[in-house]
């Protein structure tokens, strides 16, 4: 199975990718938490219609809780909750659904085949964790393990989710502006923006510490757009090193994703192509 389409549906964008005879095809469209499922279907159909081949399958990664590879139980993109693979394929081609961070983890395993335990953290609109150890994905009892962004942190304002403090949407809500304006504020070294990114990075660094202590990975791969905000990872790594047992920190490589733009879509393609079960 080579004629595969990979789809990454996120909280702010939908990215579609395919390869054929040495050429690549891609498209990105805006979504949002209230994006209707009909629009998602229309964008996928429009992308497929422009391809020079009929797809043999579509791998689709989504934020949220996925049952098996066929149904989304709950998603931050609200219209995805309850949707099934058949709703997208409609008998035209097989579709497999997968949680987005697990998809990213599959993509990164290709680059670390000699490692025992790989952790992938996607720091984008929200924060999530995938762990691949000894040839298997860690999924938990019902396949929902890895919702790192829902872990609770005690702050001066009371208990908060990690996503609210260190996730992309949470950061922009605190800043009260869009991403372009926020990045401009950082570039201007505005004190409020610098303080906000420092706080977010520090809390993400504490999450890194917890992942290292809990899973003892050889490698942590960090992907997602929020991880690219100036200063975010610098504060995170400094915090993680400060609070992690030295031997465990030194034994763990923390690296950026190999292809941050395509990581989730590439993992979804591999999930569809390989037929692997997680």
C-alpha positions in Angstrom: 0.0 0.0 0.0 1.8 3.1 -1.3 -0.9 5.5 -2.4 -1.6 6.9 1.1 -2.8 10.3 2.3 -1.8 11.6 5.7 -4.0 14.0 7.5 -3.3 16.0 10.7 -6.4 17.7 12.1 -5.4 20.2 14.7 -7.1 22.8 16.9 -6.1 25.6 14.6 -5.3 23.9 11.2 -5.8 20.8 9.1 -2.7 19.6 7.2 -2.9 17.1 4.3 0.1 15.4 2.7 0.8 12.7 0.1 3.7 11.5 -2.0 3.6 10.0 -5.5 6.3 9.2 -8.0 8.8 11.5 -6.3 6.5 14.4 -5.9 4.9 15.7 -2.8 1.4 17.2 -2.4 0.2 19.2 0.6 -2.3 21.7 1.7 -3.1 23.5 5.0 -6.4 25.0 5.9 -7.5 26.8 9.1 -9.9 24.9 11.4 -10.7 26.0 15.0 -12.4 24.3 17.9 -15.8 24.9 16.4 -14.9 23.8 12.8 -17.9 21.8 11.4 -17.2 18.2 10.5 -18.8 18.9 7.1 -16.0 21.4 6.3 -13.3 18.9 7.3 -14.8 16.4 5.0 -15.0 18.9 2.1 -11.4 20.0 2.5 -10.2 16.3 2.5 -12.3 15.5 -0.6 -11.0 18.6 -2.4 -7.4 17.7 -1.6 -7.9 14.1 -2.8 -9.6 15.3 -6.0 -6.5 17.2 -6.9 -4.2 14.2 -6.5 -2.9 12.3 -9.6 -3.9 9.0 -8.0 -6.8 7.3 -6.2 -5.8 6.8 -2.6 -5.6 3.3 -1.2 -6.1 4.6 2.3 -6.1 7.6 4.5 -4.4 7.9 7.9 -6.0 10.6 9.9 -4.6 12.0 13.2 -6.9 13.9 15.5 -6.6 15.6 18.9 -8.4 13.7 21.6 -9.4 10.2 22.7 -9.6 7.6 19.9 -11.3 4.2 20.3 -9.2 1.6 18.4 -8.7 3.1 14.9 -12.3 3.8 14.0 -14.0 6.3 16.3 -13.2 9.5 18.1 -14.7 9.5 21.6 -13.8 13.0 22.6 -11.9 15.8 20.9 -11.1 19.5 21.6 -12.3 20.0 18.0 -15.9 19.5 19.1 -17.3 18.3 15.8 -14.9 15.4 15.8 -16.4 13.9 19.0 -18.3 10.8 18.0 -17.2 10.8 14.4 -16.1 7.5 12.8 -13.6 6.5 10.1 -16.5 5.6 7.8 -17.8 9.2 8.0 -14.7 10.2 6.1 -14.1 7.2 3.9 -17.8 6.5 3.0 -16.8 3.3 1.3 -14.4 5.0 -1.2 -11.2 4.1 0.6 -10.2 2.8 4.1 -9.6 5.3 6.8 -7.7 4.7 10.1 -8.0 7.2 13.0 -5.3 7.8 15.5 -4.5 10.2 18.3 -2.2 12.9 17.0 0.6 12.5 19.5 0.6 8.7 19.0 0.9 9.4 15.3 3.8 11.7 15.9 5.4 9.0 18.0 5.1 6.5 15.2 6.8 9.0 12.8 9.8 9.4 15.2 10.4 5.7 15.9 11.8 5.5 12.4 14.7 7.7 13.5 15.4 5.9 16.8 15.2 2.2 16.0 18.2 1.4 18.3 16.6 3.0 21.3 14.7 1.2 24.0 12.3 3.9 25.1 11.2 6.9 23.1 8.9 9.7 24.4 7.4 12.2 22.0 5.8 15.4 23.4 3.8 17.6 21.1 3.7 21.2 22.4 1.2 22.9 20.1 -2.2 24.3 20.8 -2.2 21.8 23.7 0.3 19.4 25.2 0.3 15.6 24.8 2.7 12.7 25.3 3.4 9.4 23.4 5.7 6.7 24.8 7.0 3.8 22.6 9.0 1.3 24.7 10.4 -2.2 23.8 8.6 -2.3 20.5 5.2 -1.2 21.8 3.2 1.9 22.3 2.2 2.6 25.8 -1.6 3.1 25.6 -3.1 2.5 29.0 -6.2 0.4 29.7 -8.4 2.0 27.1 -5.9 3.5 24.7 -6.2 7.0 26.1 -2.8 7.3 27.9 -0.7 10.4 27.3 -3.0 13.4 28.0 -0.1 15.4 29.5 -1.9 18.7 29.0 -4.6 17.7 31.4 -2.1 17.1 34.3 -2.8 19.4 37.1 -0.3 21.9 38.4 -0.6 23.9 41.6 -0.1 27.6 40.9 -0.5 30.9 42.8 -3.9 31.1 41.2 -4.9 27.6 42.3 -4.8 24.3 40.5 -4.5 24.6 36.7 -4.1 22.2 33.7 -0.6 22.2 32.1 -2.3 23.2 28.8 -3.7 26.4 30.4 -0.2 27.5 31.4 2.1 26.1 28.8 0.0 25.2 25.8 -0.3 27.5 22.8 -4.0 28.3 23.2 -3.5 28.9 27.0 -0.5 31.2 26.4 -2.4 33.3 23.8 -5.4 33.5 26.1 -3.2 34.8 28.9 -1.6 37.3 26.4 -4.9 38.5 25.1 -3.8 38.5 21.5 -3.1 36.4 18.4 0.1 34.5 17.7 1.6 37.1 15.3 1.1 39.9 17.8 2.5 37.8 20.7 5.6 36.9 18.7 6.1 40.5 17.9 5.9 41.4 21.6 8.6 38.8 22.3 10.8 40.2 19.6 10.3 43.6 21.2 11.3 42.2 24.5 8.2 43.5 26.2 8.4 42.5 29.9 4.9 41.0 30.1 5.4 38.8 27.1 8.9 37.7 28.3 7.5 36.9 31.7 4.7 34.9 30.2 6.9 32.8 27.9 9.3 32.2 30.8 6.5 31.0 33.0 5.2 28.7 30.3 8.6 27.3 29.5 9.3 26.7 33.1 6.1 24.7 33.6 6.8 22.7 30.4 10.3 22.0 31.8 8.6 20.6 35.0 6.6 18.3 32.7 9.8 17.2 31.0 11.1 16.3 34.5 8.1 14.3 35.3 8.2 12.4 32.0 11.9 11.5 32.6 11.3 10.4 36.1 8.2 8.3 35.2 9.4 6.7 32.0 13.2 6.9 32.0 13.3 7.4 28.2 16.5 7.3 26.1 15.1 10.1 24.0 12.4 12.8 24.3 11.4 14.3 21.0 9.7 17.7 21.3 7.5 18.9 18.4 4.7 21.4 17.9 4.6 25.1 17.2 4.7 26.3 20.8 8.0 24.7 21.3 9.4 27.0 18.6 8.4 30.2 20.5 11.6 32.2 21.3 12.8 31.4 24.8 10.2 28.6 25.5 12.6 25.6 25.2 15.5 27.4 26.7 13.5 28.0 29.9 12.1 24.5 29.7 15.5 22.8 29.5 17.0 24.9 32.2 14.1 24.0 34.5 14.2 20.3 33.6 17.9 20.0 34.3 17.5 21.8 37.6 14.8 19.5 38.9 15.7 16.1 37.3 18.0 13.5 38.9 21.3 14.2 37.2 22.0 10.6 36.1 18.5 10.3 34.5 18.8 13.7 32.8 22.2 13.0 31.4 21.0 9.6 30.0 18.1 11.2 28.1 18.6 13.0 24.8 16.0 15.9 24.4 15.8 16.6 20.7 13.5 18.5 18.3 11.2 16.6 15.8 12.9 15.6 12.6 10.2 17.2 10.5 8.1 19.4 12.7 5.8 20.5 10.0 4.8 17.0 8.8 5.5 14.8 11.8 1.8 14.1 12.6 0.8 13.5 9.0 3.8 11.3 8.3 2.9 9.2 11.4 -0.7 8.8 10.2 0.6 7.7 6.8 2.8 5.1 8.3 0.0 3.9 10.6 -2.2 3.4 7.6 0.5 1.8 5.4 1.9 -0.6 8.0 -1.4 -1.8 9.4 0.3 -1.7 12.9 -1.9 -2.1 16.0 -1.4 0.0 19.1 
